[in-house]
Amino acid sequence: MAIRILSEDLVNKIAAGEVIERPASVIKETLENSIDANATKIEIILLNSGKDEIIIEDNGVGITKDDLLLALQKHATSKIYTVEDLFSIKTLGFRGEALASINAISKLTLESRNKDSEFGYRLRDGSIDKIGMNVGTRIIVQDIFYNTPARKSYMKGDYVELSHITDIVRKYALSYPDKSFKLTNNGKVILQTTTVNDERTNIALLIDENLEKHLISVEYEDDNISVHGFISEPGYLKNTPDGIVFFLNDRYIKNQVLFDSLLDAYKSMIFLDQKPAAVVHLYMNPQDFDVNVHPRKLDVRFKNEEIVYEALIIAFKDAIKGFNESKQKEIESKIKIQTTLDDMTTDVKNTQIESTNFYSIRQQPKQESTQTTISEIKDEYEIKLSLNYSVLDIIDNTYIVLKYNKGLYIIDQHALHERVLFEKLQKTFSTKTGSQQLLSPLVIELSTDGFTKVIEKHPLFTQLGFEFEIFGNNSISLRRIPSAFFDIVDKKELFTSIISDLNISKIDDDVLYKLATKACKSAIKAHDFLTRTQLDSLISYMFETDMLTCPHGRPFFIELTKEELEKRFKR
């Protein structure tokens, strides 16, 4: 088949397909033009979700009569002039493709009045007419994809296309609270904002009205990056990532590094398959990233992803830590410090030890006594900290039922103890302490690859608290292990599983997380009997920690407040 040069019309339609994917693409490109034109008021009017007509009107600086015809030409732009400008882009648009691409696949009318002009001008079908209008620009797009029926057939139903448009408008309204946005479809207002100075209020309006009181402020700055925005409390979660929005120099972008940094900061604090909310602005030197990666300008490439990731991890973790510390102060205000055993004895009587249900979880099942004496309690307790709670029962030696502060708590003893161990173990690993000698050396035979890795990573194993010697071909004699692992029965399986995970050159938070998760195998299980000391220790920890889940993301308690109980009983 012979090679031939494509016609200009076909080239234009191919190029348009890269930029304009659906009606929402038209909205995105024209919204960015309006924002670049310093508009403070932007209105989008749709007919049948933009399939039949899209009108975008703004009060920006407008386009001069001489520039109207140029505006529809390919690669015509007022935003860059040289190759160097590509690496210092400060505007949302810059490629000069948007209007040309829209014009190639629709019937386009462009109306604009420049701020220095007495009249406005309309460009339609190649001719320009003088019109009366306010300063700003109005773009009318009709019959999108009318001349590319194959592409038109790929458009989804009205509801789906409208949802894509709404999402785009919402994201830019989040980024620019100082501008007002209005979106209507078939005469119905879909989204409307007014200029506000309070970012929290704007976020709540555009994402979730209940979110405002659950936002944590994020502020961070170093030589390479500045971070500003809000993330949700660890307890405020969504089932989808819809509430996660990142902006780079006020441009909405998608980037996996940013997304991963957010989830990693929340690691072990959120439920399985749930996501926090986040509206985060990054500000960087334009020379440190490339936005010219894709025609739609959604993706960016960072010059140094690691610097960006580390900065965001610090920013998010510091914000969460600050929130946790403030919550801790609230919790501490609810805790009574007892200074004598007599005071503690009074509290113990208030926890209803004498009740049959409570006794059944304190004593071994085969014992006949139905009383827990004060002397037994004095022997068991060395601390003088007590909470005003009442243990009502333990269901199936698995779920602790607790009354505390006008509410009920149902606690999963296994999940809670996993969290207790996990926090303790992470602290042990991070401080590089807590090695314990085995009663007798454990000989472990390894694969050739495993043995090679153990020898290569010997300093890392030592750092973690393992001590071993070579013992014949592909075997080692394990003598000491981290004390955190001492209660794990199958130490051989543990050691070999660690080898498979240790594909690193340094001990970092991710490695410590994996190791601590393995050590949680020694946690109290469902149906295990709890001593009184264990029970009180678990409950005390639950009220002292800011965590909500076990290390694997499962919640370790359910809270039923007085208000919720009244609601369920329809009071």
N, C-alpha and C positions, 0 to 999 in steps of 0.2 A: 504494500500500500504506500502510495507516494506521500511525502511530507508536504504539508501546505501551511501557509500562514492564515490564521483565523481572521475572520472579518472583525472590524472594530465593534460592531453591535454584539457579536458573540463574546468577544473579550470582555466587554462591559458587563454582560449578564453573568459571566463566570466570576468576575471580580465582585460583583454585587452579591453573589451567593456566599462569598466568604465573609462579607460584612453583615448582610441582612439575611437572617435566618428565619425570622418570623416577625409579626407586628411589634413584639417587645424590643426587637433590635432597632427598629425605627425610633421607638421611644428613647432608648438608651443614647443613641447617637445624637438625637436632636436635644435631649436634656443636657447633655454635656456641652453642646454648642451654646445653649442658653446660659448655663452656668459660667462658661468662659466669657460670655458677653456681659457679665456682671448683673444679670437679671436678679431681682429680688422677689419677683412674682411669676410663677410658671403655671399655666393651665393646660391640661391635656383633655381633649374632648374626643370620645370614641363613638363610632357607629358600628354595632355588632362586633364588639371586642377588637376593633381596629381592622377587621377584615374588609369592610367597605369604605371606611373613612377614618383618618386620624388628623386631628388639628392640634398643633402645639403652638401656644402663644405666650410670649414673654415680654417683659418691659426692659430688656437689655439695651445696649448702646445702638443696636440696629446696624443695617448694612447700607452702604451708599449705593446710589443708582449705578455708578460705574462698576461696582463690585458684584452686582447681582448676577450678571451673565457669567462672570468668572467663577462664582460660587458653585456652579453646577458642573464645572470642568473637573476632570480627574486630576487628583493631586494638586488642587488649588487650595492654598491655605494662607492664613495671615499669621500662623503661629511658629513656623520654623522657616529658615532660609538657607542654612548650611548643614553639612554633614555633622559638624560639631554640635549643632542644636539638637540632634537626635539623642545625644547623651547628656542633655541638661534640660529635659522637658519639664515645664512648669505649668502646662495647661492640660485639660482633660483630653481635648482633641488635638491632633497635630498632623494626621496622615493626609488630610484633604480628600478623603474617599467617601465620607458619609453621604453628603447631598448628591454626589454623582451616582453613588450606588443606589440610593433611594429613587432617584430620577430614572434609573435604568430599568426598574421593575415595577413602576407605578405611574400614575398620572399625578404629577407634582405641580403645585402652585406655591410660589414663594413671594411673600409680601413683607416689606420692611420699611421702616422709617428711621434713618440715622438721627442721632441726637442733635446734629447740627443742621438738619434739613427741615424745611417748612412743610413738606409733603412726604407722603409715603409712595412706594412704587410696587407694582405687582408684576411678577414675571410668570408668564404662562404660555406654553407652546412656543417658546422662543421670542415672544414679543413683550415689551415693557410698557405698562400704562401707569399714569399718575393716579393716586388714590388718596383719600383722606383717612388717616389712622393715627393712633397714638405712637409715641416713640417705642420702638421694639420690633420684634419679628413674629410673623405668623406663617407657619408652614402647614400646608394642606396636602395630605397624601391620600389619594383615592385609588381603589381597586388594586391593592397590593398583589403582586405576582400575576396581574391580568395577562401579561405577555409571556409568562413562563408557567403554563398550566401544570407541568409535572411538579414543580416546586409548590404550587398552590395546593395541590392534592395532599401534600405532606402536613399542611396546617391541621391542628387539632380542633376539637370543639370549642365553641365560644367561651365556655367556662375555663378551660385549660389555658387558652390564649390570654384571657383576661387576668388569670392568676399570675402568669409570667409578667405581664405589664405592671400589675399592682406591685409585684415583688421588686421590680426595677425602680419604680417611683418611690416605694417605701425605703429602699436602701439609700437613695440620694437625699431623701428627706431626713434620714438619720444623720447623714454626713453634713448636711447644711441646715441646721435648725434656724439659721438667720434668714432663710428664704421660705416663702409660703408656696405650697404645692396643692393643686386641686386636680383630681382625676374623676371624670364622669364617663359613664357608658350608657348610651341610649337615654340620656337625660337624667340618669340616677347617679348621685354622688357616691363614689366608691371609696375615695380617700381624700381627706382635706386637712391641711395643717396651716397653722399661722406661725409667724415668726416668734420664736420664744428664746429666752436667755437661759432657761433651765434645761440642761441636757437630759436630766433624769426624767422630767415630765415628757419630753419629746420621745424618749426611748419607750416609756410606758405606753404612750399613745400609739406608737407604731408597731410594737412587738406584743406587749401584754400589759393590760392596765394594772395587774397585780404585781408587776415586776418592780415598780418604782421603789417600794420599801425593801426590796431584796437585792439592791445593787451595791456593789463594792467598787469604790473608786480605784483606778489604776493610774499611777504616775511614775514615770521612770525616764531618766535621761543620762546618756554617756556621750562620748566623743563621736559615736557613729550613728546613734539613733535616739529619737525621742518618742515615748509612748504615752498616750493619754486615752482614757476611756473608762468603761465600766464593765465589770463581769458580775455574774450572779453569785449569791451565796451557795456554798456546797449543797445546801438542802433544797435549792430551787432548781429543778431539773426539767428538761423537756425530752420527749421521745425522739425528736428529730433535731438536726443541726440548723433548723431554720432561724433560730435566734442568735446564730453566730455570724457576725459581719465584721470584716476587716477592711480598713481603708488605708491606702498608702498615699501620702501627700494629698489627702481628701479624695482620692480615686478609689472606687469600690473595686476590689480585686479578689481573686481566688488563688490560694497558694497553700499547698499541703504542709509546708514547714510551719506556717502560722497556725494552722489548724492543729497540728501535732503538738506544738508547744503549749497550746491551751489545754488540751486533754491530758498531757503529761503533767502539767502543774496540778491538775485535779486528781491525779492517779491515786487510787485507793480511797478517795473521798466521795465518789459518786456511784450510783447504782449501775448495774449492768445495762449496757445499750442505751444509757441516757446521757444527755449532753447539757452542759451549762449554757446560759445565755451570755453573749458578749458583744459589745459594740466598741471596737478598739481602733484608734487612729495611730498610725505609724508615720513619723516624719523623718525623712532621710535625704541626704544629698542625692539629687537625680543621677549623678554619675556613679552611684553605688548600686544601681539596679537598671534593668532594661525592660521597659514596658512595650517595646516594639517587637514583641515575640509573636503576637497573633493579631490579625486584622481587627478583631473585636476588642482588643486591649484589656481583656479580663485577666489574662495570665501575666505574671512578671517573672523575671529571672534575677535573683540577687547575686551580686558579685561574690559575696561571702555569706552563704546560708547559715553557717555555724554561728557567726556573730549575731545574726538576727534571732536565731533560735535561743541562744544563751541569754540575750537581753530580754526577750519575752518571758522566758522561764523565770528569771529573776523578778521581773515586773509583776507577773501573776502570783508567784509564790509569796512575795512581800505583801501584796494586797490581801491575799488569803490569810497570811499570818497575822496581819493587823486586825482583820475581822475576827479571827479566832481569839486573839488576845482580848478584844472587847467583849466577846461572848463569854470568855472565861471569867471576866470580872462579874458579869451578871450571875453566872453559876455560883461563884464564890459567895455572893451575897445571900444565897439560899442555903449555904452550908453552916451548920452550927458547930463551933469548936468547943468540945467538952474538955474541961480541965481536970476532972477527977473521974474515977471509976464509978463513983456514986451517981454522978450526972449521967454517965453512960448507962448505968443500970436502969435509971428511969426511962431512958429512951428505949432500951430493950423491952421493957414492959409494954411500952406503947406500940411496939412492933408486933404485938399479939403472938408471942412465942407459945403461949399456952394453948392456942387453938390447935385442933387436931390436924388440919391441913398444913399449917405452918410447921408443926412438929414433924410431920411425915417427911419433910424435905431436910430436916436438920439431923435426924437420927437414922442409923442404919435400919433397914426395913425389918430385921428380925428382932430388934430390941423391943422390950415390953414397956419400958418406962414411958410415961406420957408427959414428962416435965423436963425442961432444960434449966438446970440450976444456975444461980448467979455465980457460984464458984467455978463452974465449967466455962462460963463466959469469961471470967477473969483470967483463967488459964489460957484461953485461946487468944485473947486480945492483947496486943502490945501497943496499939495505936489508940488515940483518944479523939478520933474524928468520927462523927456520926451524922447521919442524914435523917431528916424527918420523913421517913417512909414506912409503909407497912407492906410486908410480903404476905399476900393473900393465899398463894398456892404456887406449886410448880406442876404444870400439866405434863404428865408422862415423863417426868424427870428431864424435860427438854425446854419448856417454855415457862419462864418465871413471870408470874402475875404480880404486879406491884402497884400499890396506891401511893401517889406522891403529888403533893401540891395541887389538889383539886382535879387530878386526872389519873388515868390508868395507863400503865405501861405493860406491854407484853414483850418479853425479852427472849431472844434465841440465845441460850447459854453458849452453844458452840460458836456461833458467829461472833458473839461479843468476846469470848476468850481468844479467838483467833486474832481479833483486833488488838487485844491487850498484849499478846505475845509478839505480834508483828511490830508494834511500836517499841517494845522493849528490845527486840532483836535488831531492828534498824539502828537504835541508839548504840547497842553493843558493837555492831559492825562498824558504824561510822566513827566510833572512838577507838577502834582497833584493840579492844580489851576482851577478856573473858575466854581464854583458852583453857581446856581441861584435859588431863591425861586419862586415857582409857585404862581400864583395869588390866587388860592384856592387849598387846598389839594386834591389830586386825590386818591380816594379809589379804590383799586385793589383787586379783589377776585382771589385767587390762588388755584391750586390743592394742595392736601396734600403734595405731593412730592415737588412741587414748593415752598410752604410755609416753609417746613422744610429746603430746600436749602437756602432760603433767610435768615432765622435765623442763619443757620450755617455759611453762608458767609457774615454776616453783616459787619465785619471789611473790607472786600474787597469792598463792595458797598460804604462804607464810604470813603474809599481811592479813589474811582473813582469820588466821588462827589454827591452820592445819600444820601438823608436823609429821613427816614420814621419811622413810629411808628406802633405797632401792633394795629389792628382795628377789634376786633371780631374774630370769627373762620376763620382761613385760609385767613384772609384779612389784608392788610396793608394800611396805609394812607401815601401816598408819598407827601413830602413837598418841597424837594429841588432836583434838578437834575443837572448834569454837564451842564454848559452854552452851550457847544457844541451841546446839544440835544434840546435846548430850542425852536428852530424853527420847530421841527418835530411835525406834527399835532397829530398823534396817539401815544401819550406818553405811554399809557397803553400797546399797542402792542409792543412797543419798549422795555419796561421794562421786559415783560414776555419773549420776545425773548432773552434778555440778560441772563435771568435766565437759559435758556436751554443751553447757551454756556459756562456758568461759572462753568465748571467742573474742576476747578483748585484750587491750594492752594496759588497762588501768582499772582500778575499782571506782565505779561511779554510782550515782543514785539508782540507775537501772539495774546494775548487778546486785546492789544491796537489796533492792526490791525483790528480785527473783530469789535470792538466798533466804530472805526473811519469810517469803511465802512458803518455801520448802519447809522451813523450821516450824511453821504453823501446823504441821502434821501432828505435833504432840499436843494440840489443844484439846480441851474437854470436849467430849462428843455428846451427841444427843443420847439420852437415857442414862448418862453417867450420874452417879450420886454426887452431890455437892456438900462439902463440909460447910459449917457456918462461916468459917473464915473465908473460904473461897467465894461464897455467896456475897458476903458483905464487901469483899474486895472488888468483885465484878461490878456490883451496883455502884460503889464509890467511883470506880473508874468511868462508868457510863456517864455519870453526872459531871465529871471533871473534864472529859474529852470533848472536843468539838467535832469529832468524827461521827459519821452516821452509818457506815457500812463496814463489813469485814474487808480484808485485803482484796477479796475477789469481787467486791462490788455489791454483795447482798446486804440488805438492811439488817441490823442486829436488834432493832426494837420497833415496835409500833406504839404510837402515842394516841390515846383517846382522851381528848380534853372534855371538861364538863360541858362546854358548849356543843361539842360534837355529839356527846351522848344525848343531850337534850334534843338536838336536831334529829337524831335517829329515832328517838322515842316520840318525835313530833310534839314536843312541848312548846 
